[in-house]
Structures are given as structure tokens and as C-alpha cells.
């Protein structure tokens, strides 16, 4: 997983609430053997007939400079609906690594963090201010997200503070999923097992080598 430390680039405004995962990646695009996740993102909003062929020019990601967006700003309950991890993959396939919203669907939020995409929650009034700025072009379209400092740089150059759960933040900064975080404790795990073998050796014996009916007993 690619570490998430600092992200700087174009931010796209999506002033919609309750954007569900079927809008993020419609079901037909998930049936392909090798889905084109970049083209699948918001397919029914980006493409005529949702087929990935003819663009709908009114949609924000089909306009400059938002074709190059790496940050998406949306309204509340982003990623609600069905629990499809492919919604995260579609955003990442397009190039988006951070979604800013007042709230997220619970499963989407968890899937995002496990795949290195930062779902960043801000108060609704701050999100609305960002949306107005991006839609009106008050300071351009460039934003920055610094996970290390937990600061956002707005298009006008101002700063907003945010907070991420410390364990989630550590995993993103290191580029580790849950398995990677577990393996990062390999030395402690090995030390525990070595000690445990001394006080409970029967736990580690192959079943065929154990005496019939042997249950073992705890020793300290």
C-alpha cells in the first residue's frame, strides 16, 4: 500500500449528499474480468448511457482542471449504500486519494482506510466553504492535505486542522494495511511464542505426538 503522508493537487467539488457506492461504481462495471476502474468511476454521471464512451460535459470530472483531481470534496454520507470495496478502487483508479466530507458510510470509510485512501471528515460548514471556493474559483483549484501535520491548505492558502484516529493515521503514514500492521510487531509476536512454548509446550506439539486424552495443564 502506498504511504499517505502529504497530498497536493487539484481538488474537485461534488456538492451532493448521500452519494452511494452504486453511483461511485455501477454494478455493470464490476462484472468485467479486469474492470477499468478509472473509467468506471461515477460512470452513470460521467458517460452518456454509462458506457464509458461519450462524455457528459457537464460533470465536474469531465472538465478542466478537475480531470486531474486527486482530492474530492463532497457533502454528507458519502459512500453510503452497498458494501463494495470496488468503490474505493474506482476512486483510486481515477487518481483520487482523499475524499473530504462531513460524514461517510461506515463500510466505505473502513474500506477506504484499509486501501490507503483517506476519508477525511470536516464540520459541514467548513466543507460548504471549500465547495463554494472550488465552485466559484475564488482561489483556484489547488489544495493540500498533510496527514503528518493534520492540516489542510485551502485554495486561498488558509489552513484547516483535522484529526484522524492515531492507529489509522500511523497505518496510512507507513503504508500498511491490517496484515502489515500485525507483521510490524513480528519481534513481539516471536518473543511471545518463544515464551509460550516454555510454559505450554503441548500447544505446539503435533496432534499425533500427544498422548491419548492429554489435555495439558497451565504452568507458570
N, C-alpha and C positions, 0 to 999 in steps of 0.2 A: 504494500500500500504506500502511495506517495505521501511523504510527510506534509502536513499543512502547518506552515509557520507564518508566512505573510503572503497575501494575495493582493495584487494590484492590477487594475484594468477597467474595462468597460462594465458598467452596471446597467441592466435593463429594467425598466419599470413594468410591472404586471399588476395593475390596480384591480385585482379580482380577489374575492374571498372564496373559500371553500373549493379551491382548485383540487379536484380529486385525482387519484392515481390513474384513472382511465383517461383523463384529459392529458396527463403528463405523457403516458404511452398507451394508446388504444390497443385493445386486445389483438386485432388482426396483425399488428406489427410484432407481437410476441410469438406468433406461430411459426415464423421463419426459422430454419435450421440455424442460420447465422444472421440474426437481426442487425439491421443498420440502425444502431441506437441514435446516432447523430440526427438522422433524418426522421426517426420515429418520434422525437421529442415534440410534443404538442401537435401531432400530425394533423388532427382534425381542425386545428386553428391555423396551422402554417400552410397547408396544402389544399388546393381545390379537390374535393372528394376524398380528402385524407390519404391520397395515394402516393405522395412524395414526388409528384411530377411537376405540377403547376403551382407556383407560389401564390398565396393570397397576400397582396402587397400591404394590406392594412395591418397585418400582425406585426408586433414590435420586433420579433427576432428576424423578420424578413426585411428590415430597414437598417440602413447605416446610422450610427456605428454599431448598433446592437447585434449585428450578425457575429460580432467578435466578443459578445458578452461572456464574462467569467463569473459575474455576480448577478443574481436575480433578486429583485425586491417585490414582494407580493403582500397581500392582505392576509387576514387571519385564517387559520385552519388549513394551511397549505399541506397538500399530500394526504388529505383525508380519503376515505373510501377503502377499496380492497388492499390487501397486504401484498403488493407486488414489488419485489426488490428491483425489478427492471425499471421502475420509475426513477430510481437513483442512477442506474446505469445510463438511462437516456439523457439525463441532465449532464452527467459526466462526459458522455459521448459527444455532446454538443460543445463542451468546454466549460460548463458551469461547475464551480467548486464550492460555491457558497450561496445559500438562499436565505434572505433576511425577511422575516415576517413576525407578526405579533404572537402567533401560535402555529403549531403543526399537528398533523395527525400523528398519534402516538407511534404507530408501527413505522410510518415513513421516517419519523425523527430517529428512531433506533436504527433503521436500515441505513440511513444517511451516515450516521456516525461510524457504523461498522465498515463502511466502504470509503471513508476518507472525504466525504462531503460534509461541510459544516452547515447545519441548520441553526441559524442564529436568531434568537428571539430578542426583540426590542419592544419597548412600550408602543402602543398603537399610534400615539401622537408623533413619536419620532419616525416611525415608518411612514406615516402620512406626509411628514415634512420631506422625507427622502423622495417619495413618489412625486410630490409637487416639483421638487427641484429637478429631478430627472426628466419629467414630462415637459416642463417649461424651459429646460436647458439653461437654468439660472447660473450654473457653474460648470457646464459641460456634462460629460457622462462618466467621468473617471472617478473611481472610488478605491479605497484600500482597506483591507481587513488584516490587522496584525493580531494573531492569536496569542503570540508570546506576550505582548503588552496588553492584550484585551482592549484594543482601541480600534475604532473605525474612523477613517478620514473621509469626510463628506465631499461632494463635488465642489463645494465652496471653500474647502480647506479647513472646515471646523472638525472637531473631534467628538465622538460619542463613545462612552465606556460601555462595555458589556461584560457578562460573566458566564463562564462555561464550567460545568462540573469538573473538579480537579482531575479525576481519574480519566474522564473523557478527553480533557484537554491534553493530558500527558500522552495518551494514546495517539491523538492526532499529530501532536508535535513530533513524536517518534516514528509516525507512520506504521503503527502496529494495530492489528485487529485483535480480537479477544484471544485467539490462539497465540499470537505474537506476544501479547502482554503476559500470558501464562508462561511462555517459554523464556521470557526475560527474567523469570525467577528460578531458572534452572538450577543454580547453585544451591538455593534454599531448599528446593524440592529434593535434590540429590542428597543433601545433608539430612533431611528428614527421613528419607528412605533408608539411608545407612544406619541411622539410629534406630529406626523402627525394626530393621532386620535383627538387631541385637536383642530387643525386648519382646518381639513377636515373630520368631523365625518361622513358625508353622504357616504364617500367612503367605510366605514366599516359596514354600515347598510345592512342587508339582503334586497335584491330587493323587497320582498313582503311588507316590512315595510315602503318603501318610498312612499311619496305622488305621485299620478299620475302626470307625466310630470315634476317631481322635478329633476333639473339638478345640484343643488348645486352651491355655489359660493365660490371662494377662499377668505380666510381671512388671515390676518397676525397679 
